[in-house]
């Protein structure tokens, strides 16, 4: 549907630098370019039923700030459109507390709001500043680039699986993994401006999101799936179930880590700049397609993972 | 709830000129100031169940462009966050057609989108350019100002009442009135920059929305309720039911006309600039409160209208 919409939304204004199709649009109304992104979170789809108001507020901000980060934009403003089943002062207070917590030390003003009664849902629009020349774009991956990801992958999907008692995975609820689902860390991608070529945040799963970069850039990739960074919590939770770990890490959504491509010599500089783990997991190839290999030399096509991503139109309790 | 949120959302950035609390926020990232507004429309609340995709798209854009117009901002960009029960290509096409129709000849790019599955709802964020010195603000009404409204009032509420077979009003469905509900005209408020002091769009009903101006400006008003402009369709529909007409015009929402205050000598210039009817309906007074009078000299307090506005938390089929 996004593609259908995007095809009909070609910008016509001279001060629109980039329309629909990347993590954020870019407008240039005056001396500074702005990145603009919008994301809706719906109860039971983007966060589990029963998620606290604090966590709803937190996640609504985090996922949008993450989209800006994927462009290397510095977040500056956000609007909140909140639909709730009723007016509840305590709920709203906690919601704003969560939004503020997600913003953390960043200089982001919440400048607009709309509240209405309806099923619990939040739409945030976030606006950030960026430099269009040094920003990261989905279509900017270059052959030979290292592919790197921030932090660790698979935690959020494991947290959701633990909540939903997914029979194909361990069923113990792991608070640390659930916290990663409910309060995803948005990475400070603005610090990477000029160091990376392509960027995207991992919201739908690594294979799906990296796939967007490959398609937009007209390139392929090779991934070493044993290089995918796993948290200690995830490793402990999956135990010896290596296929479960791989599935969660490759197709699980909602991690909001950044997947970046950059020239290999820039890796150390980028790691120092972003201030979190930045793990090389593969490289961009001229051959189209996405080849996966394991440390012991087995290779296979990404299509062995039956669904290449987390489709929010599927049942959210069953992301496989 | 808005007030509660606003009290906790004090801007901290030097380039945020105005935060929550007016029709739009104002940011000034570079050489040009931007007005930003966001509004959610939910099926069964902001548009009747069964409204066409075209009309949903139309109204979602129109109500947001109207918020910009109330600040005298020139609309430039909008993002769409759409929640629908399923993917339907034809529906989306018609939705975009409607959005484009609402934009009309204005230079507005649709720069962002998000689609998800859920109850039918749309959140639009609109961004426009404005001059902060000449813009209209809710807190800028001056004693002695003429109060004027664009177009005509009460049509949308009459359209809704006709659809919902409201027993307190005529029950015939009037297509012209329903069209005013589904495809509200947003007025080209940008043309009024520098001519008006205070402005708001009539989304919740004249008494409620004018009340926001009075409260923010610390003033009162006198309204001549027989001066309220009524369309021929409304007059025909209500027939001799003058109390029904008054109720619809004073408390009915969703007209998206502009309610403005301005110095009397500016009225002709403003009327010529905006290119639609601009009717004086009263004046701003130093005495707080809102006094209503009829052409035959009767006066009464606005509180005789039991609910001062269209509360979207009430049953939308019963706006009284």
Interface residues (C-beta under 8 A of the other chain):
Chain A: X1 X2 X4 X5 X6 X8 X9 X11 X12 X13 X15 X16 X18 X19 X20 X24 X25 X27 X29 X30 X31 X32 X34 X36 X37 X38 X39 X40 X42 X45 X46 X76 X77 X79 X80 X81 X83 X86 X87 X89 X92 X93 X96 X107 X109 X110 X111 X112 X113 X114 X115 X116 X117 X118 X119 X121 X123 X125 X127 X129 X312 X313
Chain B: X1 X2 X4 X5 X6 X8 X9 X11 X12 X13 X15 X16 X18 X19 X20 X24 X25 X27 X29 X30 X31 X32 X34 X36 X37 X38 X39 X40 X42 X45 X46 X76 X77 X79 X80 X81 X83 X86 X87 X89 X92 X93 X96 X107 X109 X110 X111 X112 X113 X114 X115 X116 X117 X118 X119 X121 X123 X125 X127 X129 X312 X313
